[in-house]
Amino acid sequence: MGGAVSAGEDNDDLIDNLKEAQYIRTEQVEQAFRAIDRGDYYLDSYRENAYKDLAWKNGNLHLSAPCIYSEVMEALRLRQGLSFLNLGSGTGYLSTMVGLILGPFGVNHGVELHKDVVEYAKERLEDFIKNSDSFDKFEFCEPKFVVGNCLEISSDSHQYDRIYCGAGVQKDHENYMKIMLKVGGILVVPIEDQLTQITRTGQSSWESKNILAVSFAPLVQQNRADGNKPDTVQLPPIHIRSLQDLSRVYIRRALHSQIEEASPATQRTPHKRKRRRCRRRRINTYVFVGNQLIPQRVESEEEERIGEEIREEDGRTRRRRRVARSSR
C-alpha cells in the first residue's frame, strides 16, 4: 500500500507532504522522521524512489510505505523511557526513529527472520550513529536486533510497553502478541487488512481500534511437518545502566542544553528549511571557487526579488544573533 501523498524531491519534501495529508500529526513524530533520511535505508540503485509514498522490496529487504510508518508512529504514542519491541524489524528504519523518542532510558528491541536483513540493519544503524548530523541532536535509545521467527519467542520473555508487528497477523496469533504487552501498553498490528491499535487495559482486557486499511504479507510460520522443534528466540536482556553510562548521559544532556542556550537563533523551522530549498531550485548555475560552491545569477526579476527578500531575512537573523550574544 502507498501513494497516498505526493512524491517528494528529498526527505524534507516527503515529510512536508505527510504532514499536509495529516499522516504526521505530532511534533515528536515529525522530528523523528526528519532526523532519519529514508533514502539511507535504500540500496543506492533504488534511492531515487525513496521519497515516494510507496513500499519497497528487494530480496529480503523491505520498507513499508511512509504513510504506513507515519500512522504506526502516531498510534504507538511513544514517550521517553518506554520499552519497545519491533516484530519483523527489517532494515531498522522504524526502530531507529522510535529510538530517537524513547531516549537513553528506554528499551528498543527488534526480531527479524532473515540474518542478512539484521546485518543490513546493523550497518544502517552504525552509519547513522557515525555520520548523521541528527544523531547529536537527540538522546538515543539504540536498537538491539536478534535473528529469529517472532512467533517462536521464549515464553518467559519480558513484556513491553509498546509493540509493533510489520507483517500480517492471523486471528489465532493475536492473543500471542497481546500477552507480551504490559498493562497500559499499546500493540499496533495489521489484522485482516486493517492496521489495528490494541491497548491492554487490564490483566485480561483489551481495547481495539482500526486505524487504516492496509495490505501486508503474512507472518512466516515455522514448518513443523518434519517433527523438529523450532528454534526458540531469546530476546535481548534488559540491562541496568552502569554509573559510567549514567554519567555520560547527563554530561551529554548538560552540554546539549548549553549549546541550545548559546545559539537559539540557529534553530530553523521546517517551513524555513523548505523555503531555502526552493531558493536553491531557483538558481540556474553554480561554480566552484576553491572548495566553495558559489551560486550564479537568477534568471528572472521575480526570482531576483525572492532572493533579495531571503538576503534581508538572513541579515535580520544575523543582527538578532549579535544582540543575543551581547546580552549574555
KEKE-3310 file (N, C-alpha, C; in steps of 0.2 Angstrom, whole numbers, plus 5000, padded with zeros to 4 digits):
npx = (5004:5002:5006:4998:5001:5009:5024:5041:5055:5066:5070:5064:5054:5046:5042:5035:5024:5018:5014:5005:4995:4990:4995:5006:5005:5010:5023:5034:5034:5036:5049:5057:5055:5061:5074:5079:5085:5075:5080:5093:5091:5088:5095:5108:5106:5092:5088:5082:5069:5066:5058:5045:5028:5028:5029:5044:5053:5067:5074:5076:5075:5065:5054:5040:5027:5029:5017:5012:5021:5021:5008:5009:5019:5012:5001:5007:5010:5022:5034:5047:5058:5050:5048:5051:5046:5049:5042:5048:5058:5066:5074:5078:5074:5062:5063:5075:5070:5060:5069:5074:5064:5062:5073:5088:5085:5076:5070:5074:5070:5072:5065:5070:5067:5077:5094:5103:5096:5096:5110:5111:5103:5110:5121:5116:5112:5124:5130:5121:5124:5137:5138:5127:5121:5110:5111:5118:5108:5099:5094:5097:5090:5097:5093:5092:5095:5089:5091:5078:5062:5047:5036:5041:5045:5053:5044:5046:5050:5052:5039:5032:5031:5027:5023:5026:5021:5027:5021:5007:4995:4987:4971:4972:4985:4984:4982:4993:5003:4997:4999:5012:5012:5013:5002:4992:4999:5003:4999:5002:4996:4994:4979:4969:4969:4968:4976:4978:4976:4979:4975:4981:4971:4969:4973:4967:4960:4957:4957:4952:4956:4953:4964:4968:4966:4975:4988:4997:5011:5009:5014:5028:5027:5034:5039:5032:5031:5041:5044:5053:5058:5055:5068:5069:5067:5077:5075:5084:5093:5087:5097:5103:5109:5126:5135:5145:5139:5127:5133:5139:5127:5121:5131:5132:5119:5119:5128:5122:5111:5117:5123:5111:5106:5115:5115:5101:5095:5099:5092:5081:5064:5054:5047:5055:5066:5062:5059:5072:5076:5068:5074:5086:5083:5078:5090:5101:5114:5130:5146:5163:5173:5189:5186:5172:5155:5148:5133:5127:5119:5101:5087:5075:5066:5057:5062:5074:5069:5064:5076:5082:5073:5076:5089:5088:5081:5091:5100:5093:5092:5106:5108:5100:5106:5118:5114:5108:5120:5127:5119:5122)
npy = (4994:5012:5028:5038:5051:5065:5063:5067:5077:5076:5070:5080:5086:5074:5073:5085:5083:5072:5078:5087:5079:5074:5063:5063:5070:5075:5084:5077:5065:5071:5077:5065:5059:5068:5068:5055:5050:5043:5039:5033:5021:5013:5003:5009:5009:5010:5022:5033:5032:5033:5043:5043:5039:5025:5007:4997:4983:4972:4957:4950:4962:4975:4989:4997:5008:5026:5033:5022:5020:5032:5032:5022:5026:5037:5030:5022:5031:5036:5039:5046:5033:5022:5004:4995:4984:4977:4968:4959:4967:4971:4983:4991:5004:5010:5006:5014:5027:5026:5025:5038:5044:5037:5039:5039:5030:5021:5005:4996:4984:4972:4959:4949:4939:4936:4933:4941:4953:4958:4960:4970:4980:4983:4988:5000:5006:5009:5017:5028:5032:5036:5045:5054:5070:5072:5064:5069:5078:5072:5062:5046:5030:5015:5003:4985:4971:4954:4938:4928:4919:4928:4922:4912:4916:4915:4909:4914:4927:4945:4958:4971:4989:4995:4988:4983:4975:4970:4963:4954:4948:4933:4929:4919:4922:4933:4934:4929:4939:4949:4945:4948:4961:4974:4979:4993:4995:4997:4989:4989:4982:4974:4967:4956:4964:4977:4990:4990:4996:4991:4992:4987:4985:4979:4965:4955:4961:4971:4984:4988:4997:5001:5008:5010:5005:4992:4982:4969:4957:4940:4934:4923:4906:4893:4878:4863:4851:4841:4837:4842:4853:4870:4883:4892:4909:4920:4935:4951:4954:4965:4978:4986:5002:5006:5016:5024:5024:5032:5044:5048:5050:5061:5071:5073:5078:5090:5097:5098:5105:5118:5121:5123:5134:5144:5146:5150:5156:5149:5138:5132:5132:5119:5124:5135:5129:5122:5133:5138:5128:5129:5140:5136:5128:5138:5144:5145:5142:5135:5138:5132:5139:5138:5128:5130:5132:5142:5152:5157:5171:5173:5170:5177:5193:5191:5181:5186:5196:5188:5182:5193:5196:5185:5187:5199:5194:5185:5194:5201:5190:5188:5200:5198:5188:5194:5203:5194:5188:5199:5202:5192)
npz = (5000:4997:4990:4994:4997:4989:4979:4985:4983:4991:5008:5017:5009:5008:5021:5023:5014:5020:5032:5027:5022:5034:5040:5048:5063:5075:5084:5089:5082:5069:5070:5072:5060:5051:5056:5052:5037:5024:5012:5015:5019:5008:4995:4985:4971:4970:4976:4971:4972:4985:4991:4987:4991:4993:4996:4997:4991:4990:4987:5002:5009:5015:5015:5022:5015:5017:5023:5030:5040:5046:5052:5061:5070:5075:5081:5091:5101:5108:5121:5131:5139:5138:5134:5119:5107:5091:5080:5067:5062:5051:5040:5050:5050:5056:5069:5073:5071:5082:5093:5094:5101:5112:5120:5132:5142:5138:5131:5117:5106:5093:5082:5069:5054:5045:5043:5035:5033:5046:5047:5038:5044:5055:5049:5044:5055:5062:5052:5054:5067:5066:5056:5054:5055:5063:5074:5085:5090:5098:5112:5112:5110:5107:5095:5097:5089:5085:5077:5071:5072:5075:5080:5088:5101:5116:5130:5143:5141:5144:5146:5136:5134:5122:5106:5090:5075:5059:5049:5042:5053:5058:5065:5075:5081:5087:5101:5106:5104:5111:5124:5127:5130:5141:5155:5151:5140:5122:5107:5090:5075:5060:5056:5047:5036:5041:5049:5066:5082:5098:5115:5130:5144:5156:5166:5159:5149:5134:5122:5106:5091:5074:5062:5049:5032:5026:5017:5020:5019:5025:5041:5043:5046:5055:5048:5054:5049:5048:5061:5069:5083:5083:5083:5098:5101:5109:5117:5118:5133:5147:5153:5167:5168:5169:5181:5175:5162:5165:5170:5158:5150:5157:5157:5143:5141:5148:5141:5128:5131:5135:5123:5115:5122:5120:5106:5101:5090:5079:5076:5065:5058:5050:5039:5036:5032:5020:5012:5010:5002:4991:4986:4982:4971:4962:4957:4943:4939:4946:4952:4956:4968:4974:4988:4989:4984:4973:4970:4954:4945:4946:4935:4932:4935:4946:4953:4957:4965:4976:4980:4985:4996:5004:5007:5015:5026:5031:5035:5045:5054:5057:5064:5075:5082:5085:5094:5104:5108:5114:5125:5134)
capx = (5000:5006:5004:4993:5004:5013:5031:5045:5062:5071:5067:5060:5049:5042:5039:5030:5018:5015:5011:4999:4990:4988:4998:5010:5001:5013:5029:5039:5035:5039:5056:5060:5055:5066:5081:5081:5084:5073:5085:5099:5089:5088:5101:5110:5102:5085:5087:5078:5062:5065:5054:5039:5024:5027:5033:5050:5056:5072:5076:5073:5074:5058:5051:5033:5026:5030:5011:5010:5026:5018:5002:5011:5022:5007:4997:5011:5010:5029:5037:5054:5058:5046:5051:5048:5048:5048:5042:5049:5061:5068:5080:5079:5072:5057:5066:5079:5065:5057:5074:5075:5059:5062:5078:5093:5082:5071:5072:5072:5072:5069:5066:5069:5068:5082:5100:5106:5092:5098:5116:5110:5100:5116:5126:5112:5112:5131:5131:5118:5127:5144:5139:5122:5121:5105:5112:5120:5103:5094:5096:5095:5089:5100:5090:5096:5091:5091:5088:5073:5055:5044:5031:5044:5049:5053:5038:5047:5052:5049:5034:5034:5026:5024:5024:5023:5022:5027:5018:5000:4994:4981:4967:4975:4991:4983:4982:5001:5006:4994:5002:5019:5011:5011:4995:4993:5003:4999:5001:5000:4997:4989:4975:4964:4969:4967:4981:4974:4979:4976:4978:4979:4968:4969:4976:4963:4955:4960:4953:4955:4953:4955:4967:4970:4966:4982:4989:5004:5012:5008:5019:5030:5026:5039:5037:5033:5030:5047:5044:5058:5056:5058:5072:5066:5070:5079:5075:5090:5092:5087:5102:5103:5114:5131:5136:5148:5134:5123:5137:5139:5120:5119:5135:5129:5112:5121:5132:5117:5107:5121:5124:5105:5105:5120:5113:5094:5093:5102:5087:5076:5058:5054:5045:5060:5071:5059:5060:5078:5077:5066:5079:5092:5080:5078:5096:5102:5121:5134:5153:5167:5179:5192:5181:5166:5150:5145:5128:5127:5113:5095:5085:5070:5066:5053:5067:5079:5066:5064:5082:5083:5070:5079:5095:5086:5079:5097:5103:5089:5094:5112:5108:5097:5111:5123:5110:5108:5127:5129:5115:5124)
capy = (5000:5018:5033:5042:5058:5067:5061:5072:5078:5074:5068:5085:5086:5069:5074:5090:5080:5068:5082:5091:5074:5073:5056:5065:5075:5077:5087:5072:5061:5074:5077:5059:5057:5072:5066:5049:5051:5037:5036:5030:5014:5010:5002:5015:5009:5012:5028:5039:5030:5033:5049:5042:5036:5018:5002:4995:4977:4969:4951:4950:4969:4978:4995:4999:5015:5031:5034:5017:5021:5038:5030:5017:5030:5041:5026:5020:5036:5035:5044:5043:5028:5016:4998:4994:4978:4978:4961:4960:4974:4973:4987:4995:5011:5012:5006:5020:5033:5025:5026:5045:5047:5033:5042:5035:5026:5016:4999:4996:4978:4970:4952:4949:4932:4934:4935:4946:4959:4960:4963:4976:4985:4985:4993:5006:5010:5011:5023:5034:5035:5039:5050:5058:5076:5072:5060:5073:5082:5068:5057:5040:5023:5011:4997:4979:4966:4947:4934:4923:4920:4932:4918:4907:4920:4912:4911:4918:4934:4951:4961:4978:4995:4996:4983:4984:4969:4973:4958:4952:4943:4930:4930:4915:4924:4940:4933:4928:4946:4953:4943:4951:4968:4976:4983:5000:4996:4998:4985:4991:4976:4973:4961:4956:4970:4983:4992:4990:4998:4987:4994:4982:4989:4975:4958:4950:4965:4975:4988:4988:5002:5001:5014:5011:4999:4990:4976:4966:4950:4937:4931:4917:4902:4888:4872:4858:4844:4837:4835:4846:4858:4876:4887:4897:4916:4924:4942:4954:4956:4972:4979:4992:5006:5007:5023:5027:5026:5037:5050:5050:5053:5068:5076:5074:5082:5096:5100:5099:5111:5124:5123:5126:5141:5148:5148:5149:5159:5145:5133:5133:5128:5115:5129:5139:5125:5121:5139:5138:5123:5132:5145:5133:5126:5144:5146:5142:5139:5135:5137:5131:5144:5134:5122:5133:5131:5149:5152:5162:5175:5170:5171:5182:5198:5189:5177:5191:5199:5182:5181:5199:5195:5180:5190:5203:5189:5182:5200:5201:5184:5189:5205:5195:5184:5199:5206:5189:5187:5205:5202:5187)
capz = (5000:4997:4985:4997:4997:4983:4979:4987:4980:4996:5014:5020:5005:5009:5027:5022:5011:5025:5037:5024:5022:5041:5042:5053:5067:5082:5083:5091:5076:5064:5072:5071:5053:5048:5058:5048:5029:5022:5007:5018:5020:5001:4991:4981:4964:4971:4981:4968:4973:4992:4994:4985:4996:4991:4999:4993:4992:4986:4990:5009:5012:5014:5019:5021:5013:5023:5026:5035:5046:5050:5056:5066:5075:5079:5085:5097:5107:5111:5125:5134:5145:5137:5131:5113:5103:5084:5077:5060:5062:5044:5039:5056:5049:5061:5076:5074:5073:5088:5097:5095:5105:5119:5124:5134:5147:5135:5128:5110:5103:5086:5080:5061:5052:5040:5045:5030:5034:5053:5046:5034:5049:5060:5045:5043:5062:5063:5048:5057:5073:5065:5051:5053:5059:5068:5080:5091:5092:5101:5117:5108:5113:5102:5094:5098:5084:5085:5072:5073:5070:5080:5083:5092:5106:5123:5134:5149:5139:5147:5142:5133:5134:5115:5102:5083:5070:5052:5045:5043:5058:5058:5072:5081:5083:5090:5108:5107:5104:5117:5131:5128:5131:5148:5156:5149:5134:5116:5101:5083:5071:5054:5057:5042:5031:5045:5054:5072:5088:5103:5121:5136:5149:5162:5165:5154:5145:5129:5118:5099:5086:5067:5061:5042:5028:5024:5014:5022:5018:5031:5045:5041:5051:5055:5046:5059:5046:5049:5068:5073:5087:5080:5087:5102:5101:5116:5116:5122:5140:5149:5157:5171:5166:5174:5184:5169:5157:5168:5169:5151:5148:5160:5154:5136:5141:5150:5135:5123:5134:5134:5116:5113:5125:5117:5099:5100:5084:5074:5075:5059:5057:5044:5034:5033:5028:5014:5008:5007:4997:4985:4984:4978:4964:4958:4954:4937:4938:4951:4950:4962:4969:4979:4990:4990:4979:4973:4965:4949:4945:4945:4929:4931:4941:4951:4956:4960:4971:4981:4983:4989:5002:5008:5010:5020:5031:5034:5038:5052:5058:5060:5069:5081:5085:5088:5100:5109:5111:5118:5131:5139)
cpx = (5004:5003:4999:4995:5008:5021:5035:5052:5067:5067:5062:5054:5043:5038:5033:5024:5014:5011:5004:4993:4988:4990:5003:5007:5004:5020:5035:5040:5038:5047:5060:5060:5060:5073:5083:5080:5082:5077:5091:5097:5088:5095:5102:5106:5095:5083:5083:5071:5060:5060:5047:5035:5023:5031:5039:5052:5061:5075:5072:5072:5068:5057:5044:5033:5026:5023:5009:5015:5023:5012:5004:5015:5017:5003:5001:5011:5017:5030:5044:5053:5054:5050:5047:5050:5045:5048:5042:5052:5064:5074:5082:5077:5067:5060:5071:5075:5062:5063:5076:5070:5060:5068:5083:5091:5077:5074:5069:5075:5069:5070:5065:5071:5074:5089:5103:5102:5095:5105:5115:5107:5106:5120:5122:5113:5119:5132:5127:5121:5134:5143:5133:5122:5115:5106:5114:5114:5098:5098:5093:5095:5091:5096:5095:5092:5094:5087:5083:5066:5051:5038:5034:5048:5048:5047:5039:5050:5048:5043:5036:5029:5023:5027:5022:5025:5021:5025:5011:4999:4987:4978:4970:4981:4990:4984:4990:5004:5003:4997:5008:5018:5010:5004:4996:4997:4999:5003:4998:5002:4992:4986:4969:4963:4967:4973:4977:4978:4975:4979:4976:4977:4968:4973:4973:4958:4959:4955:4956:4952:4957:4958:4967:4969:4973:4982:4996:5005:5011:5014:5021:5030:5031:5035:5038:5032:5035:5048:5049:5056:5059:5063:5068:5070:5071:5079:5081:5088:5091:5092:5101:5109:5119:5132:5140:5143:5129:5127:5137:5133:5119:5124:5133:5123:5114:5124:5127:5113:5111:5122:5117:5104:5110:5119:5106:5092:5095:5097:5082:5070:5058:5052:5050:5065:5068:5059:5067:5079:5074:5070:5084:5089:5079:5084:5098:5109:5125:5141:5157:5172:5183:5188:5174:5162:5147:5139:5129:5120:5107:5092:5081:5070:5062:5058:5072:5076:5065:5070:5084:5080:5073:5086:5094:5084:5086:5100:5100:5091:5101:5112:5105:5102:5116:5120:5110:5115:5129:5125:5117:5130)
cpy = (5006:5022:5037:5049:5059:5064:5068:5072:5075:5072:5073:5086:5081:5070:5080:5088:5076:5072:5085:5086:5072:5066:5058:5071:5078:5079:5082:5067:5064:5075:5071:5057:5062:5071:5060:5050:5044:5034:5032:5023:5010:5008:5008:5015:5010:5018:5033:5038:5031:5038:5049:5038:5029:5013:5000:4988:4975:4963:4951:4957:4972:4984:4996:5006:5020:5033:5029:5018:5027:5036:5026:5021:5034:5036:5023:5024:5035:5040:5041:5038:5022:5010:4997:4988:4978:4970:4961:4966:4976:4977:4991:5003:5014:5011:5011:5026:5032:5027:5033:5048:5043:5036:5037:5029:5021:5010:4998:4989:4976:4963:4952:4942:4931:4937:4941:4953:4962:4963:4970:4982:4987:4990:5000:5010:5013:5017:5029:5037:5038:5045:5055:5064:5076:5068:5064:5077:5078:5064:5050:5034:5018:5005:4991:4974:4959:4944:4929:4924:4923:4928:4912:4911:4916:4914:4914:4925:4939:4954:4968:4983:4996:4990:4984:4977:4972:4968:4956:4947:4940:4930:4925:4917:4930:4939:4932:4934:4950:4951:4946:4958:4969:4979:4990:5001:4996:4993:4988:4985:4976:4966:4961:4962:4977:4984:4993:4992:4995:4989:4989:4986:4986:4969:4954:4955:4970:4979:4989:4994:5001:5008:5016:5005:4998:4983:4974:4959:4947:4935:4925:4912:4896:4882:4866:4851:4839:4834:4838:4852:4865:4879:4892:4904:4919:4931:4945:4955:4963:4974:4985:4996:5007:5015:5027:5029:5032:5044:5052:5053:5060:5073:5078:5079:5089:5100:5102:5105:5118:5126:5126:5133:5146:5150:5147:5151:5154:5139:5136:5129:5124:5119:5133:5135:5123:5127:5140:5133:5125:5137:5142:5130:5132:5146:5142:5138:5140:5135:5136:5136:5141:5128:5124:5133:5138:5149:5158:5166:5171:5173:5177:5188:5196:5184:5181:5194:5194:5182:5187:5198:5190:5183:5195:5199:5187:5188:5201:5196:5185:5195:5203:5191:5188:5202:5201:5188:5193:5205:5197:5189)
cpz = (5000:4992:4988:4997:4991:4984:4981:4983:4985:5003:5017:5016:5007:5016:5027:5019:5016:5030:5034:5023:5029:5043:5048:5057:5073:5080:5084:5085:5070:5064:5070:5064:5049:5050:5054:5041:5027:5016:5009:5019:5014:4999:4986:4974:4964:4974:4978:4969:4981:4995:4991:4991:4994:4995:4994:4995:4987:4989:4997:5012:5010:5018:5017:5018:5019:5026:5031:5041:5050:5055:5062:5072:5079:5084:5091:5103:5111:5116:5128:5139:5144:5134:5125:5110:5096:5081:5069:5058:5056:5044:5045:5056:5055:5068:5078:5075:5080:5094:5099:5100:5112:5123:5128:5140:5145:5134:5121:5107:5097:5085:5072:5059:5049:5043:5041:5031:5041:5052:5043:5039:5053:5056:5045:5050:5063:5059:5051:5063:5071:5060:5050:5058:5064:5074:5086:5094:5097:5107:5114:5112:5107:5101:5095:5094:5085:5079:5074:5071:5076:5083:5087:5098:5113:5127:5141:5147:5143:5143:5141:5134:5127:5111:5095:5079:5063:5047:5046:5048:5058:5065:5077:5083:5087:5098:5110:5108:5110:5123:5132:5130:5139:5149:5155:5143:5128:5110:5095:5078:5066:5055:5052:5038:5035:5050:5061:5078:5094:5110:5126:5142:5156:5161:5160:5150:5140:5125:5111:5095:5079:5065:5053:5038:5025:5020:5016:5020:5025:5035:5043:5047:5050:5052:5051:5056:5048:5056:5072:5077:5084:5085:5091:5102:5108:5114:5120:5129:5141:5154:5161:5170:5171:5176:5178:5164:5159:5168:5162:5148:5151:5158:5147:5136:5143:5144:5130:5125:5133:5127:5113:5116:5122:5110:5098:5093:5078:5072:5070:5059:5051:5038:5031:5029:5021:5009:5005:5002:4990:4982:4979:4971:4960:4954:4949:4938:4945:4949:4957:4962:4975:4981:4991:4984:4979:4968:4961:4949:4944:4938:4928:4937:4947:4956:4960:4966:4977:4984:4987:4996:5007:5011:5015:5026:5035:5038:5045:5057:5061:5065:5076:5085:5088:5095:5106:5112:5116:5124:5136:5143)
residu = (MET:GLY:GLY:ALA:VAL:SER:ALA:GLY:GLU:ASP:ASN:ASP:ASP:LEU:ILE:ASP:ASN:LEU:LYS:GLU:ALA:GLN:TYR:ILE:ARG:THR:GLU:GLN:VAL:GLU:GLN:ALA:PHE:ARG:ALA:ILE:ASP:ARG:GLY:ASP:TYR:TYR:LEU:ASP:SER:TYR:ARG:GLU:ASN:ALA:TYR:LYS:ASP:LEU:ALA:TRP:LYS:ASN:GLY:ASN:LEU:HIS:LEU:SER:ALA:PRO:CYS:ILE:TYR:SER:GLU:VAL:MET:GLU:ALA:LEU:ARG:LEU:ARG:GLN:GLY:LEU:SER:PHE:LEU:ASN:LEU:GLY:SER:GLY:THR:GLY:TYR:LEU:SER:THR:MET:VAL:GLY:LEU:ILE:LEU:GLY:PRO:PHE:GLY:VAL:ASN:HIS:GLY:VAL:GLU:LEU:HIS:LYS:ASP:VAL:VAL:GLU:TYR:ALA:LYS:GLU:ARG:LEU:GLU:ASP:PHE:ILE:LYS:ASN:SER:ASP:SER:PHE:ASP:LYS:PHE:GLU:PHE:CYS:GLU:PRO:LYS:PHE:VAL:VAL:GLY:ASN:CYS:LEU:GLU:ILE:SER:SER:ASP:SER:HIS:GLN:TYR:ASP:ARG:ILE:TYR:CYS:GLY:ALA:GLY:VAL:GLN:LYS:ASP:HIS:GLU:ASN:TYR:MET:LYS:ILE:MET:LEU:LYS:VAL:GLY:GLY:ILE:LEU:VAL:VAL:PRO:ILE:GLU:ASP:GLN:LEU:THR:GLN:ILE:THR:ARG:THR:GLY:GLN:SER:SER:TRP:GLU:SER:LYS:ASN:ILE:LEU:ALA:VAL:SER:PHE:ALA:PRO:LEU:VAL:GLN:GLN:ASN:ARG:ALA:ASP:GLY:ASN:LYS:PRO:ASP:THR:VAL:GLN:LEU:PRO:PRO:ILE:HIS:ILE:ARG:SER:LEU:GLN:ASP:LEU:SER:ARG:VAL:TYR:ILE:ARG:ARG:ALA:LEU:HIS:SER:GLN:ILE:GLU:GLU:ALA:SER:PRO:ALA:THR:GLN:ARG:THR:PRO:HIS:LYS:ARG:LYS:ARG:ARG:ARG:CYS:ARG:ARG:ARG:ARG:ILE:ASN:THR:TYR:VAL:PHE:VAL:GLY:ASN:GLN:LEU:ILE:PRO:GLN:ARG:VAL:GLU:SER:GLU:GLU:GLU:GLU:ARG:ILE:GLY:GLU:GLU:ILE:ARG:GLU:GLU:ASP:GLY:ARG:THR:ARG:ARG:ARG:ARG:ARG:VAL:ALA:ARG:SER:SER:ARG)
# end
